[in-house]
Amino acid sequence: MIANLKYTHADLLTMPDDGKRREILDGDLYVTPSPLNYHQKILLNLTFAFCKFLETHPLGEVRFAPLDVIFSEHDVLEPDLLFVLNEHREFLQDWVRGAPDLVVEILSPATEGRDRVLKLKAYARYGVGEYWIVDPAKQVVEVNRLTETGYELAAKRTRGEVIETPLLPGFALPADDILRP
């Protein structure tokens, strides 16, 4: 990259379709290999749980990676899973253009630092209401809720415990259902 050059979403569209995840944070390009099998199993478990709940409680829509979330021309992220309330449905366009109400990132050794620091700051800056971090190695789900000063850890759930969110009244997701292999 040439000094002072910042990547844009248009640049992403010209890159090869090689199975790697590409994201832009503050104009910097991050490339990550495809996820491991257990990561994808967790994503499947989460997607199934959200979709099953939303069938009988149509409060919004869920999407999963790969799908660009375009916050700005120089901030384009691909959360593992995202949820958008019906009142923000206009964000669901060709890609997601605006802040989802909830995003989930599943940690991997290659992404943990970025997910816990850079993405956390970006999601807060753009107004994502809840940010869940799933840590497969520690078997824990962290629920962070946005406040005026950034994210606050609202809950840390492990096996045998239940995850809830005020965004989805009545949604009670056992951590076991997410973390099972």
HUTAGI-V644748 format. One record per pair of residues at least 4 apart in sequence whose ideal C-beta (glycine too) atoms are under 7 Angstrom apart, sorted by the first residue. I is the first residue (numbers start at 1). J is the second residue. Records with the same first field share a line. If there is no record, write none. Layout:
BEGIN
I: J + J
END
This chain:
BEGIN
1: 5
6: 27 + 74
7: 11 + 24 + 27 + 28 + 29
8: 73 + 74
9: 13 + 68 + 70 + 73 + 76
12: 22 + 24 + 76
15: 22
19: 34
20: 31 + 32 + 33 + 34
21: 32 + 66 + 78
22: 29 + 31
23: 30 + 76 + 77 + 78
24: 28 + 29 + 74 + 75 + 76
25: 30 + 75 + 118 + 122
26: 74 + 75
27: 74
30: 114
32: 110 + 111
33: 110
35: 39 + 40 + 108
36: 108
37: 41
38: 42 + 136 + 181
39: 43 + 106 + 108 + 136
40: 44
41: 45 + 181
42: 46 + 106 + 134 + 136 + 178 + 179
43: 47 + 64 + 80 + 81 + 106
44: 48
45: 49 + 177 + 178 + 180
46: 50 + 81 + 104 + 178
47: 51 + 62 + 64 + 81
48: 52
49: 53 + 173 + 177
50: 54 + 62 + 83
51: 55 + 62
53: 57 + 168 + 171
54: 58 + 59 + 60 + 62
57: 168 + 170
59: 85 + 86 + 168
60: 83 + 84 + 85 + 86 + 101
61: 84 + 92
62: 81 + 83
63: 67 + 82 + 96
64: 80 + 81
65: 78 + 79 + 80
66: 78
67: 78 + 95 + 96
68: 76 + 78 + 95 + 96
69: 76 + 77 + 78 + 79 + 82 + 96 + 100
70: 76 + 95 + 96 + 97
71: 75 + 77 + 99 + 122 + 126
75: 122
77: 119 + 122
79: 103 + 104 + 105
80: 104 + 105 + 106
81: 104
82: 96 + 100 + 102 + 103
83: 100 + 101 + 102 + 167
84: 88 + 89 + 91 + 92 + 100 + 101
85: 101 + 167
88: 98 + 101
91: 96 + 97 + 98
92: 96
93: 97
96: 100
99: 126 + 127 + 128
100: 128
101: 129 + 130 + 167
102: 129 + 130 + 132 + 165 + 167
103: 123 + 128 + 131
104: 132 + 134
105: 115 + 119 + 133
106: 134 + 136
107: 111 + 112 + 115 + 133 + 134 + 135 + 136
108: 112
111: 115
112: 116
113: 117
114: 118 + 119
115: 119 + 133
116: 120 + 133
117: 121
118: 122
119: 123
120: 124 + 131 + 151
121: 125
122: 126
123: 128 + 131
124: 146 + 150 + 151
127: 146
128: 146
129: 145 + 146 + 167
130: 143 + 144 + 145 + 165 + 167
131: 144 + 151
132: 141 + 142 + 143
133: 142
134: 141 + 178
135: 140
139: 158 + 159 + 179
140: 156 + 157 + 158
141: 157 + 163 + 175 + 178
142: 153 + 156
143: 154 + 155 + 163
144: 151 + 152 + 153 + 154
145: 151 + 152 + 154
146: 151
147: 152
155: 163
157: 161 + 162 + 163 + 175
158: 175
159: 175 + 176 + 179
160: 176
161: 175
162: 172 + 173 + 174
163: 173 + 175
164: 171 + 172
165: 171
173: 177 + 178
175: 179
176: 180
END
